[in-house]
Amino acid sequence: MRFPWTDASDNSSTATGSLTIDTQAPAAPVINSISQDTGLLGDQITADNTLLFSGTAEPNSQVELLIDGTVVGTSTTDAAGNWVFDYSATSLSDGEYQVSAQASDSLGNRSEPSALLPVTIDTSAPTAPTVNALISASLTPLLTGSTGTGTSLAAGETLTVSVSDATYSVTPDSNGDWSLDLSSAPPTTGSLTALTNGNSYEVTATVSHIAGNSSSDSSSTELSIDTSAPAVPSINSLASNSLTPTITGTNGSGAALAVGETLVVTVSGATYSVTPDSSGNWSLDLSIATPTTGSLTALTNGNSYEVTATVSDTAGNSSHSELSIDIIELVITNQSTLLGETTQDNVPAVNEPLINSEMEAISSEPSESVTTVITSINSMPSIVANTSLGSDSTVILDSNSSITGSILFSNANEGGTEPANEYLSLVGQPDDMMVTQKEAFSYSLSDQMFQHYDPAEQSQLQWSAKQLKNGSEVALPDWMSFDTEAKTFNGTPPSGAENVVIVITAKDSQDRAAKAKVNFKISDDTSGNNDSEELSDELLDSLPKAKEGEGAPENLLRVKLRLYLCLRIKQG
């Protein structure tokens, strides 16, 4: 292109040059990424609300950035066409935004807007999960916990559990509960360092959502490993002619159970929870205890029964022992002709009307020359016979409901005028007591409920009362008291109080005891307790009576036993 010119003096000159016409708009810019794009890279869902945007456009052009259609600033591309726009000085609120860019060249030509880039800001953290504390006897235990929401994970959320250098991906169920079996689960990262006995471990559960925010459980050292078994309990040997005997033993430690330990005793289909005393001794009275599981199959004469005592701790370790107890064979015959007979010199025969109580007997192995028989009647001390009785000595129940036979005493006086011991028995089972919540009551027992054959002992009996709970006698409920002098219960059951079973004990000066049980049935609950633990009216009425006109001969041993019992003592 030529440009001539002339000045005032008519001088002239010509200049030459070029002119470029550019009406072409630049290409639409591209937004490549945001920074930081937390969570899944490239999804533009981020927990960062102070962002940088970057992309490409025509080299050396100006790029305007628009958020939701509003220009928020400009940036200049470099010679390669790259641009970055720093918007970190502004904090964006949580939500979704539409981001675009438009470029202008040096001649002012403007491009079309870029494609919209949806950007989501989410700075909220998910609900923190939980980890259930665990004391385990396994070196590869099953860990459990929850999402903390009561539901499954939200869309885009993940749950990981880390323990002992290994991290696992875990999927909760629809209730938000999760479990991790260390014996079979493969880690997603790391490797499980073997767990060892006596150590505790941190278990960390973490929920992360798609924007990259995460929350972890707030507990610590949730896992403890304990593979040590508790002390082995013991069961005392027992041979009894009671069909509901008292079984005894120890927990093996010589002390009360450790925190978290339990002791259960299983016999004849029933399992009982038992609480040892401070010295580790325990007892289980099958006549009054209530099974925690199962039902006691009635014991029968002449059979042996396996008893298992098991101590378990909170980790799941357990120790147990087993022992068979024997129920002595008892024989009932009708031989009234034996009434009043004496089988040995200086040994009185026993001819006593039956009264409701029990007789127990133990037979030991005799030596070759001497027959040794130990007989215990209720809580009387042992009576030792050191005179041979021949092949058998049998206490016989005759058709007229008297008992006859011979019992030998090691120091029997000439003529056998006095028995070796007297004993105490229950002669009147107390009635159940109906009481009402939040109403005061008073319940008096008969002074003659227990009977001692020594009148001097009768007036000096020591009474006490305890609650029967899980087969053990424990203190009375807070709302109940027992006046040992007046033989009276007083109290006011609170709202919500449940039925209780009370065991009443009378002891003489020799610490010989008899027991009775009374059910306190509260409010409208008349269901009561297991009738098999009670002496029913039907049983009392069925007991045989003395023949009319007959009483107990003087100076003879007084014997009590239940109708279905008869003692048989065998030699050798």
C-alpha positions as CSV (number, residue, x, y, z in Angstrom):
1,M,0.0,0.0,0.0
2,R,1.4,3.5,-1.1
3,F,0.9,6.7,0.9
4,P,2.0,9.9,-1.3
5,W,2.2,13.4,0.4
6,T,3.2,17.0,-0.6
7,D,4.4,19.9,1.7
8,A,3.7,23.6,1.4
9,S,6.8,24.1,-0.8
10,D,5.4,21.6,-3.2
11,N,7.8,19.0,-2.2
12,S,6.4,15.5,-2.5
13,S,7.2,12.0,-1.2
14,T,5.7,8.6,-1.2
15,A,5.6,6.1,1.7
16,T,4.7,2.4,1.4
17,G,3.3,0.0,4.0
18,S,0.9,-2.9,4.7
19,L,-2.6,-3.2,6.3
20,T,-4.0,-6.4,7.8
21,I,-7.8,-6.8,8.2
22,D,-8.7,-9.4,10.9
23,T,-12.4,-10.0,11.7
24,Q,-11.9,-13.7,12.7
25,A,-12.9,-14.4,16.3
26,P,-10.6,-16.6,18.4
27,A,-11.7,-20.2,19.1
28,A,-13.7,-20.8,22.3
29,P,-11.4,-21.4,25.2
30,V,-11.3,-24.6,27.2
31,I,-11.5,-25.0,31.0
32,N,-9.3,-27.9,31.8
33,S,-9.4,-28.3,35.6
34,I,-10.0,-26.8,39.0
35,S,-7.6,-26.8,41.9
36,Q,-7.9,-28.3,44.3
37,D,-10.2,-31.0,43.0
38,T,-10.4,-33.0,46.2
39,G,-11.9,-36.6,46.4
40,L,-12.1,-38.2,42.9
41,L,-9.8,-36.2,40.6
42,G,-11.6,-34.8,37.5
43,D,-15.1,-35.0,38.8
44,Q,-15.1,-31.2,39.8
45,I,-16.7,-32.1,43.1
46,T,-14.5,-30.6,45.8
47,A,-14.3,-29.7,49.4
48,D,-12.0,-26.7,48.5
49,N,-14.0,-23.5,48.2
50,T,-11.1,-21.2,47.2
51,L,-10.3,-22.3,43.7
52,L,-7.9,-21.8,40.8
53,F,-9.2,-22.4,37.2
54,S,-6.9,-23.3,34.3
55,G,-7.3,-24.0,30.6
56,T,-6.3,-23.1,27.1
57,A,-7.2,-20.4,24.5
58,E,-5.7,-18.5,21.6
59,P,-2.1,-17.5,22.5
60,N,-1.7,-14.0,23.9
61,S,-5.5,-13.5,24.2
62,Q,-7.5,-12.3,27.1
63,V,-9.7,-14.8,28.9
64,E,-12.7,-13.8,30.9
65,L,-14.0,-16.3,33.5
66,L,-17.7,-16.4,34.2
67,I,-19.4,-18.1,37.2
68,D,-23.1,-18.6,36.7
69,G,-22.9,-16.1,33.7
70,T,-21.2,-13.3,35.7
71,V,-17.7,-12.3,34.8
72,V,-15.5,-12.7,37.9
73,G,-12.1,-11.8,36.3
74,T,-9.7,-12.1,33.4
75,S,-6.5,-13.9,32.7
76,T,-3.9,-13.7,29.8
77,T,-2.8,-16.7,27.9
78,D,0.9,-17.3,27.3
79,A,2.6,-17.9,24.0
80,A,1.5,-21.5,24.2
81,G,-2.1,-20.5,24.9
82,N,-2.2,-21.7,28.5
83,W,-4.0,-19.6,31.1
84,V,-4.7,-19.7,34.9
85,F,-7.3,-17.7,36.8
86,D,-6.8,-17.4,40.6
87,Y,-10.1,-17.1,42.4
88,S,-8.8,-18.3,45.8
89,A,-9.4,-14.9,47.4
90,T,-13.1,-15.6,47.2
91,S,-14.7,-18.4,49.3
92,L,-17.5,-20.0,47.5
93,S,-20.5,-21.3,49.4
94,D,-21.5,-25.0,49.3
95,G,-23.5,-25.7,46.1
96,E,-23.2,-26.3,42.4
97,Y,-21.9,-23.7,40.0
98,Q,-21.7,-23.3,36.2
99,V,-18.3,-22.0,35.1
100,S,-17.4,-20.8,31.6
101,A,-14.7,-18.7,29.8
102,Q,-14.6,-16.4,26.8
103,A,-11.5,-15.2,24.9
104,S,-10.7,-11.9,23.1
105,D,-7.7,-11.3,20.8
106,S,-5.7,-8.1,20.5
107,L,-8.1,-6.7,17.8
108,G,-11.0,-7.1,20.0
109,N,-12.5,-10.1,18.3
110,R,-14.4,-12.2,20.9
111,S,-14.8,-16.0,20.9
112,E,-17.9,-18.0,21.6
113,P,-18.2,-19.0,25.3
114,S,-16.6,-22.2,26.4
115,A,-18.7,-25.3,27.3
116,L,-20.1,-25.0,30.8
117,L,-18.2,-26.8,33.5
118,P,-20.3,-27.8,36.5
119,V,-18.4,-27.4,39.7
120,T,-19.8,-28.6,43.1
121,I,-18.5,-27.2,46.4
122,D,-19.1,-29.5,49.5
123,T,-17.3,-28.6,52.6
124,S,-19.5,-30.7,55.0
125,A,-18.1,-33.7,56.8
126,P,-19.9,-37.1,56.9
127,T,-21.3,-38.5,60.1
128,A,-18.5,-40.1,62.2
129,P,-18.7,-44.0,62.3
130,T,-18.3,-46.1,65.4
131,V,-16.1,-49.0,66.5
132,N,-17.4,-51.5,69.1
133,A,-15.0,-52.2,71.9
134,L,-13.9,-55.8,72.0
135,I,-11.9,-58.1,74.3
136,S,-11.2,-61.2,72.2
137,A,-9.6,-64.5,72.8
138,S,-9.0,-64.8,69.0
139,L,-5.8,-63.4,67.3
140,T,-7.9,-62.7,64.2
141,P,-11.1,-61.4,65.7
142,L,-14.3,-60.2,64.1
143,L,-14.4,-56.4,64.5
144,T,-17.8,-54.6,64.4
145,G,-19.2,-51.1,64.4
146,S,-21.7,-48.8,62.6
147,T,-21.8,-45.8,60.2
148,G,-23.3,-43.7,62.9
149,T,-26.3,-42.9,60.8
150,G,-28.4,-46.0,61.3
151,T,-28.5,-46.5,57.5
152,S,-26.2,-47.6,54.8
153,L,-23.6,-45.2,53.3
154,A,-24.8,-42.3,51.2
155,A,-24.0,-42.3,47.5
156,G,-20.3,-41.7,46.9
157,E,-19.3,-42.5,50.5
158,T,-16.8,-45.1,51.4
159,L,-15.9,-46.8,54.7
160,T,-12.4,-48.0,55.6
161,V,-11.1,-49.7,58.8
162,S,-7.5,-49.6,59.8
163,V,-5.9,-51.9,62.4
164,S,-2.3,-53.0,63.1
165,D,-0.8,-51.5,59.9
166,A,-3.6,-52.8,57.5
167,T,-6.5,-50.9,56.0
168,Y,-9.6,-52.6,54.8
169,S,-12.6,-51.5,52.6
170,V,-15.8,-52.4,54.4
171,T,-19.4,-52.2,53.2
172,P,-22.1,-51.6,55.9
173,D,-25.6,-53.2,55.7
174,S,-28.8,-51.3,55.3
175,N,-28.9,-50.6,59.1
176,G,-25.4,-49.1,59.0
177,D,-23.8,-52.0,60.8
178,W,-20.4,-53.2,59.6
179,S,-18.2,-56.1,60.4
180,L,-14.6,-57.0,59.5
181,D,-13.3,-60.6,59.9
182,L,-9.5,-60.4,60.3
183,S,-9.2,-64.1,59.7
184,S,-10.3,-63.8,56.0
185,A,-10.5,-60.2,54.8
186,P,-7.7,-59.0,52.5
187,P,-6.3,-55.5,53.2
188,T,-6.7,-52.9,50.5
189,T,-3.5,-51.3,51.6
190,G,-0.8,-52.4,54.0
191,S,-0.4,-55.7,55.7
192,L,-1.8,-56.9,59.1
193,T,0.9,-57.2,61.7
194,A,0.1,-60.2,63.9
195,L,-1.9,-59.5,67.0
196,T,-0.5,-60.8,70.3
197,N,-1.9,-61.8,73.7
198,G,-2.0,-59.1,76.4
199,N,-1.9,-56.2,74.0
200,S,-4.4,-53.5,73.0
201,Y,-4.8,-52.1,69.5
202,E,-6.3,-48.9,67.9
203,V,-9.0,-49.6,65.4
204,T,-9.8,-46.6,63.2
205,A,-13.0,-46.5,61.1
206,T,-13.2,-43.6,58.5
207,V,-16.1,-42.6,56.3
208,S,-15.2,-40.4,53.3
209,H,-17.6,-38.8,50.8
210,I,-17.1,-38.1,47.1
211,A,-15.9,-34.5,47.8
212,G,-13.0,-35.9,49.9
213,N,-14.2,-34.9,53.4
214,S,-13.9,-37.6,56.0
215,S,-14.8,-38.4,59.6
216,S,-13.2,-41.0,61.9
217,D,-14.5,-42.7,65.0
218,S,-13.7,-40.9,68.3
219,S,-12.9,-44.0,70.4
220,S,-9.4,-45.4,71.0
221,T,-7.7,-48.7,71.8
222,E,-10.9,-50.5,71.0
223,L,-9.4,-54.0,70.6
224,S,-7.7,-56.0,73.4
225,I,-6.4,-59.5,73.0
226,D,-6.7,-62.0,75.9
227,T,-6.1,-65.6,75.2
228,S,-5.5,-66.6,78.8
229,A,-8.1,-69.0,80.2
230,P,-9.5,-68.4,83.7
231,A,-8.7,-70.7,86.6
232,V,-10.3,-74.2,86.3
233,P,-13.3,-74.6,88.6
234,S,-13.8,-77.6,90.8
235,I,-16.8,-79.7,91.8
236,N,-17.0,-81.5,95.1
237,S,-17.7,-85.2,95.0
238,L,-21.2,-86.1,96.1
239,A,-23.3,-89.2,96.8
240,S,-26.8,-88.2,97.9
241,N,-30.2,-89.8,98.3
242,S,-31.9,-86.4,97.8
243,L,-33.4,-86.1,94.4
244,T,-32.7,-82.3,94.5
245,P,-29.3,-82.2,96.2
246,T,-27.0,-79.3,96.9
247,I,-23.9,-79.3,94.6
248,T,-20.8,-77.5,95.8
249,G,-17.4,-76.5,94.4
250,T,-14.9,-73.7,93.9
251,N,-14.1,-71.4,91.0
252,G,-10.5,-72.5,91.2
253,S,-9.0,-69.1,92.1
254,G,-9.5,-69.0,95.9
255,A,-11.2,-65.6,95.4
256,A,-14.4,-64.0,94.0
257,L,-14.8,-64.1,90.2
258,A,-12.8,-61.4,88.3
259,V,-14.6,-58.6,86.7
260,G,-16.4,-59.9,83.6
261,E,-16.2,-63.6,84.6
262,T,-19.2,-65.8,85.0
263,L,-19.7,-69.3,86.4
264,V,-22.4,-71.6,85.2
265,V,-23.2,-75.2,86.4
266,T,-25.0,-77.7,84.2
267,V,-26.7,-80.8,85.4
268,S,-29.4,-83.1,83.9
269,G,-30.4,-80.7,81.1
270,A,-30.4,-77.5,83.1
271,T,-27.8,-74.7,83.3
272,Y,-27.6,-72.4,86.3
273,S,-25.8,-69.1,86.9
274,V,-23.9,-69.3,90.2
275,T,-22.1,-66.6,92.1
276,P,-19.1,-67.8,94.2
277,D,-18.3,-66.1,97.6
278,S,-15.2,-64.0,98.2
279,S,-13.2,-67.2,98.8
280,G,-14.3,-68.7,95.5
281,N,-16.7,-71.3,97.0
282,W,-20.0,-71.9,95.3
283,S,-23.1,-74.0,96.0
284,L,-26.2,-74.8,93.9
285,D,-29.3,-76.1,95.7
286,L,-31.4,-77.9,93.1
287,S,-34.4,-77.8,95.3
288,I,-34.8,-74.0,94.9
289,A,-32.5,-72.7,92.1
290,T,-34.0,-71.6,88.8
291,P,-32.2,-72.6,85.6
292,T,-31.0,-69.8,83.3
293,T,-31.4,-72.1,80.3
294,G,-32.9,-75.6,79.9
295,S,-35.0,-77.5,82.4
296,L,-33.9,-79.9,85.1
297,T,-34.8,-83.5,84.1
298,A,-35.8,-85.2,87.4
299,L,-33.0,-87.1,89.1
300,T,-33.8,-90.7,89.9
301,N,-32.7,-93.2,92.4
302,G,-29.6,-95.3,91.7
303,N,-28.3,-93.2,88.8
304,S,-25.2,-91.1,88.3
305,Y,-25.3,-87.6,86.7
306,E,-22.6,-85.6,85.0
307,V,-22.1,-82.1,86.5
308,T,-20.1,-79.5,84.5
309,A,-18.9,-76.2,86.0
310,T,-17.6,-73.6,83.5
311,V,-15.9,-70.2,84.2
312,S,-15.9,-67.8,81.2
313,D,-14.3,-64.4,80.8
314,T,-15.3,-61.4,78.7
315,A,-12.8,-62.4,76.0
316,G,-14.6,-65.7,75.5
317,N,-12.0,-67.9,77.2
318,S,-13.4,-70.6,79.4
319,S,-12.3,-73.4,81.7
320,H,-14.4,-76.2,82.9
321,S,-14.4,-79.4,85.0
322,E,-16.7,-82.3,85.0
323,L,-17.7,-84.8,87.8
324,S,-20.4,-87.4,88.2
325,I,-22.7,-87.3,91.2
326,D,-24.4,-90.4,92.5
327,I,-28.0,-90.7,93.7
328,I,-28.1,-93.6,96.2
329,E,-30.5,-96.4,95.5
330,L,-33.4,-96.3,97.9
331,V,-35.7,-99.3,98.6
332,I,-39.3,-99.2,99.7
333,T,-40.8,-102.5,101.0
334,N,-43.9,-103.6,103.0
335,Q,-42.7,-105.7,105.9
336,S,-44.6,-104.6,109.0
337,T,-43.5,-107.7,110.8
338,L,-40.1,-106.0,111.4
339,L,-41.6,-103.3,113.5
340,G,-39.7,-103.0,116.8
341,E,-37.0,-105.5,116.0
342,T,-33.4,-105.0,117.0
343,T,-30.6,-106.4,114.9
344,Q,-27.7,-105.9,117.3
345,D,-27.4,-105.9,121.1
346,N,-27.6,-102.5,122.7
347,V,-28.8,-100.9,119.5
348,P,-32.4,-99.6,119.5
349,A,-34.8,-100.1,116.6
350,V,-36.3,-97.1,115.0
351,N,-40.1,-97.0,114.9
352,E,-41.2,-93.4,114.2
353,P,-44.2,-91.9,112.4
354,L,-43.2,-90.2,109.2
355,I,-43.0,-86.4,109.1
356,N,-42.2,-84.3,106.0
357,S,-38.4,-83.9,105.8
358,E,-35.5,-85.6,104.2
359,M,-33.0,-88.4,105.0
360,E,-29.6,-88.5,103.4
361,A,-27.2,-91.4,103.4
362,I,-23.6,-92.1,102.3
363,S,-22.1,-95.6,102.1
364,S,-18.3,-96.0,102.1
365,E,-16.3,-99.0,101.0
366,P,-15.8,-101.3,104.1
367,S,-12.6,-103.0,105.1
368,E,-12.4,-106.8,105.0
369,S,-13.2,-107.2,108.7
370,V,-15.3,-104.2,109.6
371,T,-18.3,-102.7,108.0
372,T,-18.3,-98.9,108.2
373,V,-21.6,-97.1,107.6
374,I,-22.0,-93.3,107.7
375,T,-25.5,-92.0,107.9
376,S,-26.5,-88.3,107.9
377,I,-30.0,-87.3,108.7
378,N,-30.6,-83.7,107.5
379,S,-27.9,-81.5,109.1
380,M,-27.1,-84.0,111.9
381,P,-23.4,-84.9,112.3
382,S,-22.4,-88.2,110.8
383,I,-23.3,-91.3,112.7
384,V,-20.6,-94.1,112.4
385,A,-21.5,-97.7,112.7
386,N,-18.5,-99.9,113.6
387,T,-20.3,-103.2,114.1
388,S,-20.9,-105.6,111.3
389,L,-24.5,-105.6,110.1
390,G,-24.4,-108.7,107.9
391,S,-25.1,-108.4,104.2
392,D,-27.6,-105.5,104.3
393,S,-29.2,-103.1,106.7
394,T,-32.4,-101.6,105.3
395,V,-34.7,-98.9,106.7
396,I,-38.1,-100.2,105.7
397,L,-41.3,-98.3,105.1
398,D,-44.2,-100.5,106.1
399,S,-47.8,-100.5,105.0
400,N,-48.9,-98.5,108.1
401,S,-46.5,-95.7,107.3
402,S,-44.0,-96.2,110.1
403,I,-40.3,-96.6,109.6
404,T,-38.3,-99.4,111.2
405,G,-34.7,-100.6,111.1
406,S,-31.4,-100.3,113.0
407,I,-28.9,-97.4,113.2
408,L,-25.6,-98.1,115.0
409,F,-23.7,-95.6,117.1
410,S,-20.0,-95.9,117.8
411,N,-20.5,-95.0,121.4
412,A,-24.1,-96.3,122.1
413,N,-24.9,-96.7,125.7
414,E,-26.1,-99.9,127.3
415,G,-29.7,-100.2,126.2
416,G,-29.4,-97.4,123.7
417,T,-31.5,-95.1,125.8
418,E,-30.6,-91.8,124.1
419,P,-30.1,-90.9,120.4
420,A,-26.8,-89.3,119.5
421,N,-28.3,-86.1,118.1
422,E,-31.5,-84.1,117.8
423,Y,-32.4,-82.2,114.6
424,L,-34.3,-79.3,113.2
425,S,-37.0,-79.5,110.5
426,L,-39.6,-77.5,108.7
427,V,-43.1,-78.4,109.8
428,G,-45.2,-75.7,108.2
429,Q,-44.6,-74.3,104.8
430,P,-45.5,-70.5,104.8
431,D,-48.1,-69.3,102.3
432,D,-47.3,-67.1,99.4
433,M,-47.7,-63.4,100.0
434,M,-49.6,-61.1,97.6
435,V,-48.4,-57.5,97.8
436,T,-49.0,-54.4,95.7
437,Q,-46.6,-51.9,94.2
438,K,-46.3,-48.7,96.3
439,E,-48.4,-50.2,99.1
440,A,-46.9,-51.0,102.5
441,F,-47.3,-54.6,103.8
442,S,-46.5,-56.6,106.9
443,Y,-46.2,-60.5,106.9
444,S,-45.6,-62.4,110.0
445,L,-44.4,-66.0,110.2
446,S,-45.4,-68.6,112.8
447,D,-42.9,-69.2,115.6
448,Q,-43.6,-72.9,115.2
449,M,-42.8,-73.0,111.5
450,F,-39.6,-74.8,112.3
451,Q,-39.5,-77.5,115.0
452,H,-36.5,-78.7,117.0
453,Y,-36.8,-81.9,119.1
454,D,-34.9,-80.3,121.9
455,P,-37.3,-77.8,123.6
456,A,-34.3,-75.8,124.9
457,E,-33.0,-75.4,121.3
458,Q,-36.5,-74.5,120.0
459,S,-36.6,-71.3,121.9
460,Q,-33.1,-70.3,120.9
461,L,-33.3,-70.7,117.1
462,Q,-31.7,-68.0,115.1
463,W,-33.8,-66.9,112.1
464,S,-32.6,-65.1,109.0
465,A,-34.0,-64.2,105.5
466,K,-32.4,-63.7,102.2
467,Q,-33.5,-63.3,98.6
468,L,-33.1,-66.3,96.2
469,K,-31.6,-65.0,93.0
470,N,-30.1,-67.1,90.2
471,G,-29.7,-70.1,92.5
472,S,-27.8,-68.1,95.2
473,E,-29.0,-66.5,98.4
474,V,-28.3,-62.7,98.4
475,A,-29.4,-59.7,100.5
476,L,-33.1,-58.8,100.7
477,P,-34.3,-56.1,98.2
478,D,-33.8,-52.5,99.5
479,W,-37.6,-52.1,99.9
480,M,-38.0,-55.1,102.2
481,S,-36.8,-55.8,105.8
482,F,-37.1,-58.8,108.1
483,D,-37.5,-58.5,111.9
484,T,-35.7,-61.6,113.3
485,E,-37.3,-61.2,116.7
486,A,-40.9,-60.7,115.5
487,K,-40.4,-63.1,112.5
488,T,-42.1,-60.4,110.4
489,F,-41.4,-59.0,106.9
490,N,-42.2,-55.3,106.3
491,G,-41.8,-53.2,103.2
492,T,-43.3,-51.2,100.3
493,P,-42.5,-52.5,96.8
494,P,-41.7,-49.6,94.5
495,S,-43.2,-49.1,91.1
496,G,-41.9,-51.7,88.7
497,A,-40.9,-54.2,91.4
498,E,-41.0,-57.8,90.3
499,N,-41.8,-61.0,92.1
500,V,-39.2,-62.2,94.6
501,V,-38.5,-65.5,96.3
502,I,-37.3,-65.3,99.9
503,V,-35.5,-68.2,101.7
504,I,-36.0,-68.3,105.5
505,T,-33.3,-70.1,107.5
506,A,-33.5,-71.3,111.2
507,K,-30.3,-72.5,112.9
508,D,-29.7,-74.1,116.3
509,S,-26.6,-73.7,118.5
510,Q,-24.8,-76.4,116.6
511,D,-25.3,-74.5,113.3
512,R,-27.7,-77.1,112.1
513,A,-30.2,-75.5,109.8
514,A,-33.6,-75.9,108.2
515,K,-35.0,-73.7,105.4
516,A,-38.3,-72.6,104.0
517,K,-39.3,-70.6,101.0
518,V,-42.0,-67.9,100.5
519,N,-43.0,-66.2,97.2
520,F,-43.8,-62.5,97.3
521,K,-46.1,-62.0,94.3
522,I,-46.2,-58.3,93.5
523,S,-49.1,-56.3,92.0
524,D,-51.5,-58.4,89.8
525,D,-48.8,-61.1,88.9
526,T,-50.1,-64.4,90.1
527,S,-47.9,-66.5,88.0
528,G,-45.7,-67.4,90.9
529,N,-42.6,-69.4,90.6
530,N,-41.7,-73.0,89.7
531,D,-44.1,-75.2,91.7
532,S,-41.5,-77.9,91.7
533,E,-39.5,-75.8,94.1
534,E,-42.3,-75.8,96.7
535,L,-43.7,-78.3,99.2
536,S,-47.2,-78.3,97.8
537,D,-50.4,-78.9,99.8
538,E,-50.9,-82.1,97.8
539,L,-47.5,-83.5,99.0
540,L,-48.1,-82.5,102.6
541,D,-51.6,-84.2,102.5
542,S,-50.1,-87.3,100.9
543,L,-47.6,-87.9,103.7
544,P,-48.3,-91.0,105.8
545,K,-49.5,-90.6,109.4
546,A,-48.8,-92.7,112.5
547,K,-51.2,-95.5,113.3
548,E,-54.0,-94.4,115.5
549,G,-53.1,-94.7,119.2
550,E,-49.4,-95.0,118.4
551,G,-46.7,-92.5,119.1
552,A,-42.9,-92.5,119.0
553,P,-41.5,-94.9,121.7
554,E,-39.4,-93.1,124.2
555,N,-35.6,-92.9,124.1
556,L,-35.5,-94.0,120.4
557,L,-33.8,-92.2,117.5
558,R,-36.2,-89.7,115.9
559,V,-36.1,-90.1,112.1
560,K,-37.6,-87.8,109.4
561,L,-37.8,-88.4,105.7
562,R,-39.9,-87.7,102.7
563,L,-42.4,-90.2,101.7
564,Y,-40.6,-91.3,98.5
565,L,-37.3,-91.9,100.3
566,C,-36.1,-95.0,102.1
567,L,-32.4,-95.5,103.1
568,R,-30.6,-98.6,102.0
569,I,-27.1,-99.2,103.4
570,K,-25.1,-101.9,101.8
571,Q,-22.1,-103.7,103.2
572,G,-19.2,-104.2,100.8
